[in-house]
């Protein structure tokens, strides 16, 4: 693929960037260098390499769900400032 000013202008328009002629001249060699660096990656042999979607293996570290006694209503409401009829009273939702 040939990298020229026309391509830089097209990429800029797709990115909705308004570039001046000076900026287009400045960015053309930079885009060539960037694409050249990525072309080196295409030549790397990755036949015996496993894909790496996460840098660190993720394990599911969850506890076993074992039933146990829950809080009584008295203990659950002990620190609530506003209670009414055994429930926590919240702000009115309109």
PDB file of N, CA, C and O in Angstrom:
ATOM      1  N   UNK A   1       0.848  -1.169   0.000  1.00  0.00           N
ATOM      2  CA  UNK A   1       0.000   0.000   0.000  1.00  0.00           C
ATOM      3  C   UNK A   1       0.897   1.237   0.000  1.00  0.00           C
ATOM      4  O   UNK A   1       1.846   1.345   0.776  1.00  0.00           O
ATOM      5  N   UNK A   2       0.575   2.129  -0.865  1.00  0.00           N
ATOM      6  CA  UNK A   2       1.356   3.365  -0.958  1.00  0.00           C
ATOM      7  C   UNK A   2       0.779   4.402   0.013  1.00  0.00           C
ATOM      8  O   UNK A   2      -0.414   4.706  -0.005  1.00  0.00           O
ATOM      9  N   UNK A   3       1.651   4.923   0.844  1.00  0.00           N
ATOM     10  CA  UNK A   3       1.246   5.959   1.800  1.00  0.00           C
ATOM     11  C   UNK A   3       1.583   7.309   1.177  1.00  0.00           C
ATOM     12  O   UNK A   3       2.748   7.642   0.963  1.00  0.00           O
ATOM     13  N   UNK A   4       0.550   8.065   0.897  1.00  0.00           N
ATOM     14  CA  UNK A   4       0.768   9.399   0.326  1.00  0.00           C
ATOM     15  C   UNK A   4      -0.173  10.396   1.002  1.00  0.00           C
ATOM     16  O   UNK A   4      -0.946  10.046   1.893  1.00  0.00           O
ATOM     17  N   UNK A   5      -0.084  11.624   0.558  1.00  0.00           N
ATOM     18  CA  UNK A   5      -0.884  12.683   1.192  1.00  0.00           C
ATOM     19  C   UNK A   5      -2.378  12.447   0.992  1.00  0.00           C
ATOM     20  O   UNK A   5      -3.185  12.797   1.852  1.00  0.00           O
ATOM     21  N   UNK A   6      -2.741  11.861  -0.129  1.00  0.00           N
ATOM     22  CA  UNK A   6      -4.157  11.579  -0.383  1.00  0.00           C
ATOM     23  C   UNK A   6      -4.706  10.593   0.643  1.00  0.00           C
ATOM     24  O   UNK A   6      -5.826  10.759   1.126  1.00  0.00           O
ATOM     25  N   UNK A   7      -3.921   9.563   0.981  1.00  0.00           N
ATOM     26  CA  UNK A   7      -4.340   8.586   1.977  1.00  0.00           C
ATOM     27  C   UNK A   7      -4.452   9.234   3.359  1.00  0.00           C
ATOM     28  O   UNK A   7      -5.388   8.951   4.107  1.00  0.00           O
ATOM     29  N   UNK A   8      -3.504  10.095   3.691  1.00  0.00           N
ATOM     30  CA  UNK A   8      -3.546  10.785   4.988  1.00  0.00           C
ATOM     31  C   UNK A   8      -4.787  11.658   5.071  1.00  0.00           C
ATOM     32  O   UNK A   8      -5.436  11.719   6.115  1.00  0.00           O
ATOM     33  N   UNK A   9      -5.120  12.331   3.981  1.00  0.00           N
ATOM     34  CA  UNK A   9      -6.332  13.174   3.977  1.00  0.00           C
ATOM     35  C   UNK A   9      -7.596  12.308   4.136  1.00  0.00           C
ATOM     36  O   UNK A   9      -8.541  12.701   4.820  1.00  0.00           O
ATOM     37  N   UNK A  10      -7.601  11.129   3.499  1.00  0.00           N
ATOM     38  CA  UNK A  10      -8.766  10.245   3.605  1.00  0.00           C
ATOM     39  C   UNK A  10      -8.915   9.732   5.035  1.00  0.00           C
ATOM     40  O   UNK A  10     -10.020   9.716   5.577  1.00  0.00           O
ATOM     41  N   UNK A  11      -7.808   9.314   5.644  1.00  0.00           N
ATOM     42  CA  UNK A  11      -7.861   8.838   7.029  1.00  0.00           C
ATOM     43  C   UNK A  11      -8.305   9.969   7.955  1.00  0.00           C
ATOM     44  O   UNK A  11      -9.083   9.750   8.883  1.00  0.00           O
ATOM     45  N   UNK A  12      -7.810  11.167   7.698  1.00  0.00           N
ATOM     46  CA  UNK A  12      -8.200  12.317   8.523  1.00  0.00           C
ATOM     47  C   UNK A  12      -9.685  12.616   8.376  1.00  0.00           C
ATOM     48  O   UNK A  12     -10.349  12.952   9.357  1.00  0.00           O
ATOM     49  N   UNK A  13     -10.209  12.496   7.166  1.00  0.00           N
ATOM     50  CA  UNK A  13     -11.645  12.769   6.987  1.00  0.00           C
ATOM     51  C   UNK A  13     -12.488  11.690   7.661  1.00  0.00           C
ATOM     52  O   UNK A  13     -13.552  11.988   8.203  1.00  0.00           O
ATOM     53  N   UNK A  14     -12.019  10.425   7.631  1.00  0.00           N
ATOM     54  CA  UNK A  14     -12.757   9.364   8.317  1.00  0.00           C
ATOM     55  C   UNK A  14     -12.744   9.576   9.830  1.00  0.00           C
ATOM     56  O   UNK A  14     -13.699   9.227  10.524  1.00  0.00           O
ATOM     57  N   UNK A  15     -11.649  10.152  10.333  1.00  0.00           N
ATOM     58  CA  UNK A  15     -11.547  10.439  11.761  1.00  0.00           C
ATOM     59  C   UNK A  15     -12.141  11.803  12.097  1.00  0.00           C
ATOM     60  O   UNK A  15     -12.106  12.247  13.245  1.00  0.00           O
ATOM     61  N   UNK A  16     -12.684  12.452  11.080  1.00  0.00           N
ATOM     62  CA  UNK A  16     -13.288  13.791  11.228  1.00  0.00           C
ATOM     63  C   UNK A  16     -12.302  14.799  11.794  1.00  0.00           C
ATOM     64  O   UNK A  16     -12.605  15.558  12.714  1.00  0.00           O
ATOM     65  N   UNK A  17     -11.104  14.777  11.204  1.00  0.00           N
ATOM     66  CA  UNK A  17     -10.066  15.733  11.572  1.00  0.00           C
ATOM     67  C   UNK A  17      -9.874  16.701  10.420  1.00  0.00           C
ATOM     68  O   UNK A  17      -9.811  16.291   9.261  1.00  0.00           O
ATOM     69  N   UNK A  18      -9.783  17.954  10.731  1.00  0.00           N
ATOM     70  CA  UNK A  18      -9.497  18.964   9.725  1.00  0.00           C
ATOM     71  C   UNK A  18      -8.021  19.283   9.789  1.00  0.00           C
ATOM     72  O   UNK A  18      -7.576  20.024  10.666  1.00  0.00           O
ATOM     73  N   UNK A  19      -7.252  18.719   8.852  1.00  0.00           N
ATOM     74  CA  UNK A  19      -5.811  18.921   8.853  1.00  0.00           C
ATOM     75  C   UNK A  19      -5.436  19.982   7.837  1.00  0.00           C
ATOM     76  O   UNK A  19      -6.029  20.072   6.762  1.00  0.00           O
ATOM     77  N   UNK A  20      -4.456  20.772   8.188  1.00  0.00           N
ATOM     78  CA  UNK A  20      -3.910  21.757   7.250  1.00  0.00           C
ATOM     79  C   UNK A  20      -2.942  21.047   6.317  1.00  0.00           C
ATOM     80  O   UNK A  20      -2.563  19.901   6.559  1.00  0.00           O
ATOM     81  N   UNK A  21      -2.538  21.738   5.235  1.00  0.00           N
ATOM     82  CA  UNK A  21      -1.567  21.151   4.304  1.00  0.00           C
ATOM     83  C   UNK A  21      -0.252  20.862   5.004  1.00  0.00           C
ATOM     84  O   UNK A  21       0.412  19.869   4.706  1.00  0.00           O
ATOM     85  N   UNK A  22       0.121  21.721   5.927  1.00  0.00           N
ATOM     86  CA  UNK A  22       1.372  21.530   6.677  1.00  0.00           C
ATOM     87  C   UNK A  22       1.289  20.267   7.548  1.00  0.00           C
ATOM     88  O   UNK A  22       2.255  19.508   7.634  1.00  0.00           O
ATOM     89  N   UNK A  23       0.150  20.048   8.185  1.00  0.00           N
ATOM     90  CA  UNK A  23      -0.021  18.868   9.017  1.00  0.00           C
ATOM     91  C   UNK A  23      -0.025  17.588   8.181  1.00  0.00           C
ATOM     92  O   UNK A  23       0.513  16.565   8.603  1.00  0.00           O
ATOM     93  N   UNK A  24      -0.633  17.648   6.998  1.00  0.00           N
ATOM     94  CA  UNK A  24      -0.659  16.482   6.121  1.00  0.00           C
ATOM     95  C   UNK A  24       0.762  16.110   5.712  1.00  0.00           C
ATOM     96  O   UNK A  24       1.114  14.930   5.705  1.00  0.00           O
ATOM     97  N   UNK A  25       1.577  17.100   5.372  1.00  0.00           N
ATOM     98  CA  UNK A  25       2.970  16.840   5.001  1.00  0.00           C
ATOM     99  C   UNK A  25       3.756  16.282   6.175  1.00  0.00           C
ATOM    100  O   UNK A  25       4.646  15.452   5.991  1.00  0.00           O
ATOM    101  N   UNK A  26       3.434  16.730   7.376  1.00  0.00           N
ATOM    102  CA  UNK A  26       4.133  16.263   8.578  1.00  0.00           C
ATOM    103  C   UNK A  26       3.730  14.822   8.920  1.00  0.00           C
ATOM    104  O   UNK A  26       4.577  14.020   9.316  1.00  0.00           O
ATOM    105  N   UNK A  27       2.447  14.494   8.770  1.00  0.00           N
ATOM    106  CA  UNK A  27       1.949  13.194   9.195  1.00  0.00           C
ATOM    107  C   UNK A  27       2.189  12.081   8.178  1.00  0.00           C
ATOM    108  O   UNK A  27       2.163  10.907   8.548  1.00  0.00           O
ATOM    109  N   UNK A  28       2.420  12.413   6.912  1.00  0.00           N
ATOM    110  CA  UNK A  28       2.625  11.383   5.888  1.00  0.00           C
ATOM    111  C   UNK A  28       3.828  10.494   6.203  1.00  0.00           C
ATOM    112  O   UNK A  28       3.673   9.273   6.196  1.00  0.00           O
ATOM    113  N   UNK A  29       5.030  11.041   6.481  1.00  0.00           N
ATOM    114  CA  UNK A  29       6.138  10.141   6.826  1.00  0.00           C
ATOM    115  C   UNK A  29       5.925   9.424   8.160  1.00  0.00           C
ATOM    116  O   UNK A  29       6.401   8.303   8.339  1.00  0.00           O
ATOM    117  N   UNK A  30       5.220  10.054   9.090  1.00  0.00           N
ATOM    118  CA  UNK A  30       4.963   9.406  10.374  1.00  0.00           C
ATOM    119  C   UNK A  30       4.057   8.189  10.184  1.00  0.00           C
ATOM    120  O   UNK A  30       4.274   7.151  10.809  1.00  0.00           O
ATOM    121  N   UNK A  31       3.056   8.311   9.333  1.00  0.00           N
ATOM    122  CA  UNK A  31       2.170   7.179   9.064  1.00  0.00           C
ATOM    123  C   UNK A  31       2.936   6.054   8.366  1.00  0.00           C
ATOM    124  O   UNK A  31       2.694   4.878   8.636  1.00  0.00           O
ATOM    125  N   UNK A  32       3.862   6.414   7.467  1.00  0.00           N
ATOM    126  CA  UNK A  32       4.695   5.398   6.815  1.00  0.00           C
ATOM    127  C   UNK A  32       5.511   4.635   7.850  1.00  0.00           C
ATOM    128  O   UNK A  32       5.607   3.410   7.783  1.00  0.00           O
ATOM    129  N   UNK A  33       6.097   5.348   8.804  1.00  0.00           N
ATOM    130  CA  UNK A  33       6.911   4.700   9.839  1.00  0.00           C
ATOM    131  C   UNK A  33       6.072   3.776  10.717  1.00  0.00           C
ATOM    132  O   UNK A  33       6.511   2.682  11.070  1.00  0.00           O
ATOM    133  N   UNK A  34       4.883   4.211  11.064  1.00  0.00           N
ATOM    134  CA  UNK A  34       4.009   3.409  11.923  1.00  0.00           C
ATOM    135  C   UNK A  34       3.606   2.118  11.209  1.00  0.00           C
ATOM    136  O   UNK A  34       3.678   1.037  11.793  1.00  0.00           O
ATOM    137  N   UNK A  35       3.185   2.230   9.954  1.00  0.00           N
ATOM    138  CA  UNK A  35       2.766   1.042   9.219  1.00  0.00           C
ATOM    139  C   UNK A  35       3.951   0.123   8.925  1.00  0.00           C
ATOM    140  O   UNK A  35       3.787  -1.095   8.854  1.00  0.00           O
ATOM    141  N   UNK A  36       5.134   0.695   8.756  1.00  0.00           N
ATOM    142  CA  UNK A  36       6.335  -0.113   8.561  1.00  0.00           C
ATOM    143  C   UNK A  36       6.636  -0.925   9.826  1.00  0.00           C
ATOM    144  O   UNK A  36       7.016  -2.092   9.733  1.00  0.00           O
ATOM    145  N   UNK A  37       6.469  -0.317  10.999  1.00  0.00           N
ATOM    146  CA  UNK A  37       6.706  -1.030  12.260  1.00  0.00           C
ATOM    147  C   UNK A  37       5.725  -2.195  12.409  1.00  0.00           C
ATOM    148  O   UNK A  37       6.107  -3.268  12.876  1.00  0.00           O
ATOM    149  N   UNK A  38       4.476  -1.993  12.020  1.00  0.00           N
ATOM    150  CA  UNK A  38       3.498  -3.075  12.106  1.00  0.00           C
ATOM    151  C   UNK A  38       3.772  -4.163  11.071  1.00  0.00           C
ATOM    152  O   UNK A  38       3.447  -5.327  11.308  1.00  0.00           O
ATOM    153  N   UNK A  39       4.356  -3.813   9.939  1.00  0.00           N
ATOM    154  CA  UNK A  39       4.668  -4.836   8.935  1.00  0.00           C
ATOM    155  C   UNK A  39       5.750  -5.784   9.448  1.00  0.00           C
ATOM    156  O   UNK A  39       5.787  -6.947   9.047  1.00  0.00           O
ATOM    157  N   UNK A  40       6.635  -5.301  10.332  1.00  0.00           N
ATOM    158  CA  UNK A  40       7.635  -6.180  10.940  1.00  0.00           C
ATOM    159  C   UNK A  40       6.957  -7.231  11.822  1.00  0.00           C
ATOM    160  O   UNK A  40       7.436  -8.362  11.907  1.00  0.00           O
ATOM    161  N   UNK A  41       5.868  -6.878  12.469  1.00  0.00           N
ATOM    162  CA  UNK A  41       5.152  -7.835  13.314  1.00  0.00           C
ATOM    163  C   UNK A  41       4.502  -8.940  12.483  1.00  0.00           C
ATOM    164  O   UNK A  41       4.338 -10.062  12.961  1.00  0.00           O
ATOM    165  N   UNK A  42       4.136  -8.630  11.250  1.00  0.00           N
ATOM    166  CA  UNK A  42       3.527  -9.648  10.390  1.00  0.00           C
ATOM    167  C   UNK A  42       4.511 -10.754  10.036  1.00  0.00           C
ATOM    168  O   UNK A  42       4.101 -11.869   9.713  1.00  0.00           O
ATOM    169  N   UNK A  43       5.796 -10.457  10.092  1.00  0.00           N
ATOM    170  CA  UNK A  43       6.813 -11.435   9.712  1.00  0.00           C
ATOM    171  C   UNK A  43       7.248 -12.343  10.864  1.00  0.00           C
ATOM    172  O   UNK A  43       8.020 -13.276  10.644  1.00  0.00           O
ATOM    173  N   UNK A  44       6.777 -12.094  12.072  1.00  0.00           N
ATOM    174  CA  UNK A  44       7.167 -12.894  13.231  1.00  0.00           C
ATOM    175  C   UNK A  44       6.473 -14.253  13.169  1.00  0.00           C
ATOM    176  O   UNK A  44       5.270 -14.327  12.917  1.00  0.00           O
ATOM    177  N   UNK A  45       7.227 -15.321  13.399  1.00  0.00           N
ATOM    178  CA  UNK A  45       6.686 -16.678  13.377  1.00  0.00           C
ATOM    179  C   UNK A  45       5.983 -16.969  14.708  1.00  0.00           C
ATOM    180  O   UNK A  45       6.620 -17.001  15.761  1.00  0.00           O
ATOM    181  N   UNK A  46       4.682 -17.176  14.647  1.00  0.00           N
ATOM    182  CA  UNK A  46       3.892 -17.444  15.855  1.00  0.00           C
ATOM    183  C   UNK A  46       3.183 -18.791  15.766  1.00  0.00           C
ATOM    184  O   UNK A  46       2.124 -18.977  16.367  1.00  0.00           O
ATOM    185  N   UNK A  47       3.764 -19.732  15.018  1.00  0.00           N
ATOM    186  CA  UNK A  47       3.110 -21.027  14.818  1.00  0.00           C
ATOM    187  C   UNK A  47       2.934 -21.810  16.119  1.00  0.00           C
ATOM    188  O   UNK A  47       1.873 -22.396  16.337  1.00  0.00           O
ATOM    189  N   UNK A  48       3.941 -21.834  16.983  1.00  0.00           N
ATOM    190  CA  UNK A  48       3.880 -22.632  18.214  1.00  0.00           C
ATOM    191  C   UNK A  48       3.575 -21.788  19.444  1.00  0.00           C
ATOM    192  O   UNK A  48       3.954 -22.152  20.558  1.00  0.00           O
ATOM    193  N   UNK A  49       2.904 -20.681  19.251  1.00  0.00           N
ATOM    194  CA  UNK A  49       2.596 -19.781  20.348  1.00  0.00           C
ATOM    195  C   UNK A  49       1.106 -19.829  20.645  1.00  0.00           C
ATOM    196  O   UNK A  49       0.275 -19.687  19.748  1.00  0.00           O
ATOM    197  N   UNK A  50       0.779 -20.030  21.913  1.00  0.00           N
ATOM    198  CA  UNK A  50      -0.626 -20.034  22.316  1.00  0.00           C
ATOM    199  C   UNK A  50      -1.141 -18.601  22.375  1.00  0.00           C
ATOM    200  O   UNK A  50      -0.391 -17.693  22.734  1.00  0.00           O
ATOM    201  N   UNK A  51      -2.399 -18.385  22.032  1.00  0.00           N
ATOM    202  CA  UNK A  51      -2.951 -17.036  22.133  1.00  0.00           C
ATOM    203  C   UNK A  51      -2.993 -16.575  23.582  1.00  0.00           C
ATOM    204  O   UNK A  51      -3.251 -17.366  24.489  1.00  0.00           O
ATOM    205  N   UNK A  52      -2.742 -15.311  23.786  1.00  0.00           N
ATOM    206  CA  UNK A  52      -2.717 -14.749  25.136  1.00  0.00           C
ATOM    207  C   UNK A  52      -3.732 -13.620  25.212  1.00  0.00           C
ATOM    208  O   UNK A  52      -3.448 -12.482  24.839  1.00  0.00           O
ATOM    209  N   UNK A  53      -4.918 -13.955  25.702  1.00  0.00           N
ATOM    210  CA  UNK A  53      -5.963 -12.951  25.809  1.00  0.00           C
ATOM    211  C   UNK A  53      -5.848 -12.178  27.115  1.00  0.00           C
ATOM    212  O   UNK A  53      -6.300 -11.036  27.202  1.00  0.00           O
ATOM    213  N   UNK A  54      -5.249 -12.787  28.125  1.00  0.00           N
ATOM    214  CA  UNK A  54      -5.018 -12.152  29.414  1.00  0.00           C
ATOM    215  C   UNK A  54      -3.557 -12.368  29.781  1.00  0.00           C
ATOM    216  O   UNK A  54      -3.054 -13.481  29.631  1.00  0.00           O
ATOM    217  N   UNK A  55      -2.858 -11.336  30.258  1.00  0.00           N
ATOM    218  CA  UNK A  55      -1.458 -11.528  30.630  1.00  0.00           C
ATOM    219  C   UNK A  55      -1.277 -12.432  31.841  1.00  0.00           C
ATOM    220  O   UNK A  55      -0.249 -13.096  31.974  1.00  0.00           O
ATOM    221  N   UNK A  56      -2.269 -12.461  32.721  1.00  0.00           N
ATOM    222  CA  UNK A  56      -2.223 -13.293  33.919  1.00  0.00           C
ATOM    223  C   UNK A  56      -3.430 -14.219  33.877  1.00  0.00           C
ATOM    224  O   UNK A  56      -4.550 -13.760  33.653  1.00  0.00           O
ATOM    225  N   UNK A  57      -3.220 -15.526  34.091  1.00  0.00           N
ATOM    226  CA  UNK A  57      -4.375 -16.439  34.049  1.00  0.00           C
ATOM    227  C   UNK A  57      -5.421 -16.065  35.103  1.00  0.00           C
ATOM    228  O   UNK A  57      -5.089 -15.752  36.246  1.00  0.00           O
ATOM    229  N   UNK A  58      -6.661 -16.105  34.702  1.00  0.00           N
ATOM    230  CA  UNK A  58      -7.758 -15.751  35.605  1.00  0.00           C
ATOM    231  C   UNK A  58      -8.406 -17.041  36.094  1.00  0.00           C
ATOM    232  O   UNK A  58      -8.761 -17.918  35.307  1.00  0.00           O
ATOM    233  N   UNK A  59      -8.549 -17.133  37.410  1.00  0.00           N
ATOM    234  CA  UNK A  59      -9.242 -18.273  38.006  1.00  0.00           C
ATOM    235  C   UNK A  59     -10.473 -17.755  38.729  1.00  0.00           C
ATOM    236  O   UNK A  59     -10.499 -16.624  39.215  1.00  0.00           O
ATOM    237  N   UNK A  60     -11.465 -18.578  38.789  1.00  0.00           N
ATOM    238  CA  UNK A  60     -12.690 -18.218  39.477  1.00  0.00           C
ATOM    239  C   UNK A  60     -12.514 -18.553  40.956  1.00  0.00           C
ATOM    240  O   UNK A  60     -12.670 -19.709  41.349  1.00  0.00           O
ATOM    241  N   UNK A  61     -12.195 -17.562  41.772  1.00  0.00           N
ATOM    242  CA  UNK A  61     -11.980 -17.770  43.205  1.00  0.00           C
ATOM    243  C   UNK A  61     -13.241 -17.378  43.962  1.00  0.00           C
ATOM    244  O   UNK A  61     -13.369 -16.252  44.443  1.00  0.00           O
ATOM    245  N   UNK A  62     -14.151 -18.306  44.058  1.00  0.00           N
ATOM    246  CA  UNK A  62     -15.376 -18.035  44.803  1.00  0.00           C
ATOM    247  C   UNK A  62     -15.481 -19.004  45.968  1.00  0.00           C
ATOM    248  O   UNK A  62     -14.933 -20.106  45.936  1.00  0.00           O
ATOM    249  N   UNK A  63     -16.182 -18.579  46.976  1.00  0.00           N
ATOM    250  CA  UNK A  63     -16.360 -19.441  48.141  1.00  0.00           C
ATOM    251  C   UNK A  63     -17.544 -20.362  47.904  1.00  0.00           C
ATOM    252  O   UNK A  63     -18.404 -20.091  47.066  1.00  0.00           O
ATOM    253  N   UNK A  64     -17.574 -21.438  48.644  1.00  0.00           N
ATOM    254  CA  UNK A  64     -18.711 -22.347  48.570  1.00  0.00           C
ATOM    255  C   UNK A  64     -19.897 -21.688  49.249  1.00  0.00           C
ATOM    256  O   UNK A  64     -19.762 -21.077  50.309  1.00  0.00           O
ATOM    257  N   UNK A  65     -21.034 -21.814  48.641  1.00  0.00           N
ATOM    258  CA  UNK A  65     -22.248 -21.212  49.178  1.00  0.00           C
ATOM    259  C   UNK A  65     -22.847 -22.164  50.198  1.00  0.00           C
ATOM    260  O   UNK A  65     -23.484 -23.157  49.844  1.00  0.00           O
ATOM    261  N   UNK A  66     -22.635 -21.849  51.462  1.00  0.00           N
ATOM    262  CA  UNK A  66     -23.141 -22.692  52.530  1.00  0.00           C
ATOM    263  C   UNK A  66     -24.189 -21.914  53.322  1.00  0.00           C
ATOM    264  O   UNK A  66     -23.941 -20.775  53.718  1.00  0.00           O
ATOM    265  N   UNK A  67     -25.335 -22.503  53.554  1.00  0.00           N
ATOM    266  CA  UNK A  67     -26.371 -21.791  54.300  1.00  0.00           C
ATOM    267  C   UNK A  67     -25.967 -21.589  55.763  1.00  0.00           C
ATOM    268  O   UNK A  67     -25.342 -22.458  56.371  1.00  0.00           O
ATOM    269  N   UNK A  68     -26.329 -20.444  56.308  1.00  0.00           N
ATOM    270  CA  UNK A  68     -26.087 -20.168  57.717  1.00  0.00           C
ATOM    271  C   UNK A  68     -27.181 -19.234  58.215  1.00  0.00           C
ATOM    272  O   UNK A  68     -27.951 -18.689  57.423  1.00  0.00           O
ATOM    273  N   UNK A  69     -27.244 -19.056  59.493  1.00  0.00           N
ATOM    274  CA  UNK A  69     -28.308 -18.242  60.090  1.00  0.00           C
ATOM    275  C   UNK A  69     -28.150 -16.787  59.657  1.00  0.00           C
ATOM    276  O   UNK A  69     -27.041 -16.254  59.622  1.00  0.00           O
ATOM    277  N   UNK A  70     -29.274 -16.154  59.330  1.00  0.00           N
ATOM    278  CA  UNK A  70     -29.238 -14.749  58.938  1.00  0.00           C
ATOM    279  C   UNK A  70     -29.478 -13.868  60.160  1.00  0.00           C
ATOM    280  O   UNK A  70     -29.768 -14.359  61.251  1.00  0.00           O
ATOM    281  N   UNK A  71     -29.353 -12.568  59.959  1.00  0.00           N
ATOM    282  CA  UNK A  71     -29.550 -11.617  61.059  1.00  0.00           C
ATOM    283  C   UNK A  71     -31.014 -11.591  61.481  1.00  0.00           C
ATOM    284  O   UNK A  71     -31.918 -11.762  60.662  1.00  0.00           O
ATOM    285  N   UNK A  72     -31.221 -11.380  62.741  1.00  0.00           N
ATOM    286  CA  UNK A  72     -32.594 -11.198  63.199  1.00  0.00           C
ATOM    287  C   UNK A  72     -33.036  -9.787  62.836  1.00  0.00           C
ATOM    288  O   UNK A  72     -32.208  -8.933  62.520  1.00  0.00           O
ATOM    289  N   UNK A  73     -34.325  -9.550  62.882  1.00  0.00           N
ATOM    290  CA  UNK A  73     -34.843  -8.237  62.520  1.00  0.00           C
ATOM    291  C   UNK A  73     -34.346  -7.178  63.503  1.00  0.00           C
ATOM    292  O   UNK A  73     -34.067  -6.049  63.099  1.00  0.00           O
ATOM    293  N   UNK A  74     -34.233  -7.519  64.764  1.00  0.00           N
ATOM    294  CA  UNK A  74     -33.750  -6.560  65.771  1.00  0.00           C
ATOM    295  C   UNK A  74     -32.320  -6.131  65.478  1.00  0.00           C
ATOM    296  O   UNK A  74     -32.003  -4.943  65.529  1.00  0.00           O
ATOM    297  N   UNK A  75     -31.457  -7.093  65.173  1.00  0.00           N
ATOM    298  CA  UNK A  75     -30.050  -6.776  64.909  1.00  0.00           C
ATOM    299  C   UNK A  75     -29.913  -5.984  63.608  1.00  0.00           C
ATOM    300  O   UNK A  75     -29.099  -5.064  63.527  1.00  0.00           O
ATOM    301  N   UNK A  76     -30.700  -6.334  62.595  1.00  0.00           N
ATOM    302  CA  UNK A  76     -30.614  -5.650  61.304  1.00  0.00           C
ATOM    303  C   UNK A  76     -31.056  -4.197  61.434  1.00  0.00           C
ATOM    304  O   UNK A  76     -30.508  -3.331  60.752  1.00  0.00           O
ATOM    305  N   UNK A  77     -32.025  -3.911  62.284  1.00  0.00           N
ATOM    306  CA  UNK A  77     -32.547  -2.546  62.425  1.00  0.00           C
ATOM    307  C   UNK A  77     -31.863  -1.757  63.541  1.00  0.00           C
ATOM    308  O   UNK A  77     -32.193  -0.593  63.769  1.00  0.00           O
ATOM    309  N   UNK A  78     -30.921  -2.379  64.232  1.00  0.00           N
ATOM    310  CA  UNK A  78     -30.305  -1.760  65.405  1.00  0.00           C
ATOM    311  C   UNK A  78     -29.623  -0.428  65.074  1.00  0.00           C
ATOM    312  O   UNK A  78     -29.747   0.517  65.853  1.00  0.00           O
ATOM    313  N   UNK A  79     -28.913  -0.318  63.955  1.00  0.00           N
ATOM    314  CA  UNK A  79     -28.183   0.902  63.614  1.00  0.00           C
ATOM    315  C   UNK A  79     -28.922   1.809  62.645  1.00  0.00           C
ATOM    316  O   UNK A  79     -28.384   2.840  62.242  1.00  0.00           O
ATOM    317  N   UNK A  80     -30.142   1.452  62.261  1.00  0.00           N
ATOM    318  CA  UNK A  80     -30.912   2.288  61.338  1.00  0.00           C
ATOM    319  C   UNK A  80     -31.500   3.466  62.097  1.00  0.00           C
ATOM    320  O   UNK A  80     -32.075   3.298  63.172  1.00  0.00           O
ATOM    321  N   UNK A  81     -31.355   4.646  61.538  1.00  0.00           N
ATOM    322  CA  UNK A  81     -31.862   5.855  62.201  1.00  0.00           C
ATOM    323  C   UNK A  81     -33.382   5.984  62.077  1.00  0.00           C
ATOM    324  O   UNK A  81     -34.053   6.406  63.020  1.00  0.00           O
ATOM    325  N   UNK A  82     -33.916   5.623  60.920  1.00  0.00           N
ATOM    326  CA  UNK A  82     -35.347   5.791  60.681  1.00  0.00           C
ATOM    327  C   UNK A  82     -35.969   4.427  60.398  1.00  0.00           C
ATOM    328  O   UNK A  82     -35.687   3.798  59.378  1.00  0.00           O
ATOM    329  N   UNK A  83     -36.818   3.986  61.318  1.00  0.00           N
ATOM    330  CA  UNK A  83     -37.522   2.719  61.130  1.00  0.00           C
ATOM    331  C   UNK A  83     -39.006   2.934  61.381  1.00  0.00           C
ATOM    332  O   UNK A  83     -39.414   3.842  62.106  1.00  0.00           O
ATOM    333  N   UNK A  84     -39.798   2.070  60.759  1.00  0.00           N
ATOM    334  CA  UNK A  84     -41.243   2.149  60.975  1.00  0.00           C
ATOM    335  C   UNK A  84     -41.822   0.756  60.731  1.00  0.00           C
ATOM    336  O   UNK A  84     -41.598   0.158  59.678  1.00  0.00           O
ATOM    337  N   UNK A  85     -42.556   0.256  61.696  1.00  0.00           N
ATOM    338  CA  UNK A  85     -43.231  -1.042  61.595  1.00  0.00           C
ATOM    339  C   UNK A  85     -42.269  -2.177  61.250  1.00  0.00           C
ATOM    340  O   UNK A  85     -42.634  -3.080  60.497  1.00  0.00           O
ATOM    341  N   UNK A  86     -41.050  -2.148  61.785  1.00  0.00           N
ATOM    342  CA  UNK A  86     -40.102  -3.223  61.568  1.00  0.00           C
ATOM    343  C   UNK A  86     -39.331  -3.143  60.257  1.00  0.00           C
ATOM    344  O   UNK A  86     -38.676  -4.113  59.875  1.00  0.00           O
ATOM    345  N   UNK A  87     -39.394  -2.003  59.554  1.00  0.00           N
ATOM    346  CA  UNK A  87     -38.676  -1.825  58.293  1.00  0.00           C
ATOM    347  C   UNK A  87     -37.830  -0.558  58.372  1.00  0.00           C
ATOM    348  O   UNK A  87     -38.075   0.309  59.210  1.00  0.00           O
ATOM    349  N   UNK A  88     -36.837  -0.458  57.499  1.00  0.00           N
ATOM    350  CA  UNK A  88     -36.053   0.779  57.394  1.00  0.00           C
ATOM    351  C   UNK A  88     -36.844   1.748  56.541  1.00  0.00           C
ATOM    352  O   UNK A  88     -37.293   1.425  55.441  1.00  0.00           O
ATOM    353  N   UNK A  89     -37.001   2.947  57.083  1.00  0.00           N
ATOM    354  CA  UNK A  89     -37.772   3.968  56.374  1.00  0.00           C
ATOM    355  C   UNK A  89     -36.805   4.827  55.566  1.00  0.00           C
ATOM    356  O   UNK A  89     -35.878   5.418  56.120  1.00  0.00           O
ATOM    357  N   UNK A  90     -37.025   4.893  54.258  1.00  0.00           N
ATOM    358  CA  UNK A  90     -36.155   5.667  53.371  1.00  0.00           C
ATOM    359  C   UNK A  90     -36.864   6.922  52.904  1.00  0.00           C
ATOM    360  O   UNK A  90     -38.009   7.182  53.274  1.00  0.00           O
ATOM    361  N   UNK A  91     -36.160   7.702  52.079  1.00  0.00           N
ATOM    362  CA  UNK A  91     -36.773   8.934  51.571  1.00  0.00           C
ATOM    363  C   UNK A  91     -37.915   8.611  50.609  1.00  0.00           C
ATOM    364  O   UNK A  91     -37.936   7.552  49.981  1.00  0.00           O
ATOM    365  N   UNK A  92     -38.834   9.513  50.509  1.00  0.00           N
ATOM    366  CA  UNK A  92     -39.999   9.338  49.658  1.00  0.00           C
ATOM    367  C   UNK A  92     -39.570   9.384  48.191  1.00  0.00           C
ATOM    368  O   UNK A  92     -38.801  10.259  47.792  1.00  0.00           O
ATOM    369  N   UNK A  93     -40.064   8.448  47.400  1.00  0.00           N
ATOM    370  CA  UNK A  93     -39.799   8.417  45.956  1.00  0.00           C
ATOM    371  C   UNK A  93     -41.024   8.911  45.248  1.00  0.00           C
ATOM    372  O   UNK A  93     -42.109   8.347  45.396  1.00  0.00           O
ATOM    373  N   UNK A  94     -40.861   9.959  44.479  1.00  0.00           N
ATOM    374  CA  UNK A  94     -42.014  10.541  43.783  1.00  0.00           C
ATOM    375  C   UNK A  94     -41.956  10.199  42.326  1.00  0.00           C
ATOM    376  O   UNK A  94     -42.838  10.595  41.564  1.00  0.00           O
TER     377      UNK A  94
END
